[in-house]
């Protein structure tokens, strides 16, 4: 599938790089013992270190380092046993130190790769440039007072992993799939909760356009996008804006932009800084971070099964499509539900019922999978009754709707309502004979060459049986009787 975009003056290629900021799952901050829980009153989770009181020294949090190593392993990336913390200098009201402790030349994690699965069945490998550890800044609140901004330092000093992709993404769809995949990996690993609405995961998106095969164009960076939908919408808008601007004779300015969620447009915020503007230098209060390869090996041995490994099993052993397997493995809970429901059942059929019927019903009811009225065992039980011919796929939909509403087992509903599929040859032949007798004119037309009427006879027979006749048997018996 081509990702080229047709403009007024020819084709354009989109080039996207992403910086994902993932809050490390830890009880305390990167360089202080202050707590990290979400939702505390303003300025409750603040130590003297976070408030940058004079003479306060940072002390590295070992658990945050381990979480970064685990994440690097999950990204198939190189773990650097030697890394350095730098000061990134800029002034902002919610940054009390006047600098952010980050990593620049020597990050804790080097190059890696992530495979994303797209709806058309294709897979694309996206390069990861690096992952580095850094502190978060505080939060400026502009809606508390008519003429003043308030500062909440609860987030100040919270550990972040900044995961920087290579400029390998070529469309909003790919960027959305990449974000979902990164979120899925860190959730499986337990290194970040991935709650974008709470701000514990957000992304900056670098977008440029160029003629196919030409040098990279000038990029803009759209900051702080906190949902997959907003990431895709911001990219689509920015691509269109850049193409139209160039085609009208204008030039793209390298700048930082913000996405307005109400209008769906991006707007300029400030000129884009380069690395030298931040005057990076090694933090004099922190020694280089060094650890042994044996620690890395130990953490690698403890990693859970990751989405790609489960996906490979679903595709290789179960025969699912890459895309269906990607959907089912996006969340650890979804994969576990599927594995439990599909145990000893038709794997493809379970995947189909889960992704279409169950997800559809949950979505309509505004429920999560954790609140599903239908358990994995119940869904597996329903599929078993379809597989062994007890009920047809059509009747199964009615049974499922009842299961979702009442939480009862499929077998009980089928028994109570007398919904068992009729697979008795004599009973089905009697139904077919009645349909043919009632529609003799159409029988003559069919035998005269109007083959398309076959579907009509199937439909009438199924209707007469109230949907309970075995469809495969209906087809076979009709063919012989009409032939």
Helices and strands as residue ranges (DSSP letters): E 5-7, E 10-23, H 62-74, E 82-83, E 86-89, E 99-102, E 112-117, E 123-135, E 139-141, E 150-152, E 159-165, H 172-189, G 196-198, E 201-210, E 220-225, H 228-247, E 255-260, E 265-271, G 275-278, E 281-282, E 289-290, H 293-301, H 307-316, H 322-329, H 332-342, H 347-352, I 353-358, H 359-365, G 369-371, H 376-387, H 393-406, H 410-417, H 425-438, H 440-447, G 451-453, H 454-464, H 471-482
